[in-house]
């Protein structure tokens, strides 16, 4: 498969991570982030979550701190928009995106998939494309009841150590989700294994993303 280099040269990256809910970034792009921060020392990450309550915000901040421990610089913002109601407060969320646009020029933006059937996820994806029109946007995937996993065209092969660390961190930092039927290691491993098969990953693990536009 053809490889794509993110950002200029071999130096640090500026990464923007956007998630509707407190565990979305970790589930969708946690492995890619761990790998990039190990490979590109000094990279900076701006991490934004849009829906939370007090308990979920504490979980999200603790989780982000571990996922971003290898970053040269990081900032974590957890907002409190009402979960599952994003389309009804879209103007307020759009205002936040306009502020984000003025806060930096990322090399890569990790966000939700435009074809995601969860209304919160989909709105964040739409506003990402409205706002970051000249950037590399990698849309991550979230396994869930709606069954909307697609056919990604950008893959991040992962060492087994990183794949297993991603799963361990997610399970440890989000105890509020432990009662959900899908929130189990087998779910996360299955997706990573499937994407590993699809890109012939050396160690059999990968995350998949949807990348709509690239220039060479």
Buried (B, 14 or more C-beta within 10 A) or exposed (E): EEEEEBBEEEEBBBBBBBBBBBBBBBBBBBBBBBBBBEEBEEBBBBBBBBBBEEEBBBBBBBBBEBBBEBBBEBBBBBEEBEBEEBEEEEEEBBEBBEEBEEEEEBBBBBBBBBBBEBBBBBBBBBBBBEBBEEBBBBBBBBBBEEEBBEEBEBBBBBBBEBBBBBBEBBBEBBEBBEEEEEBBEEBBBEBBBBBBEBBEBEEBBBBBBBBEEEEE
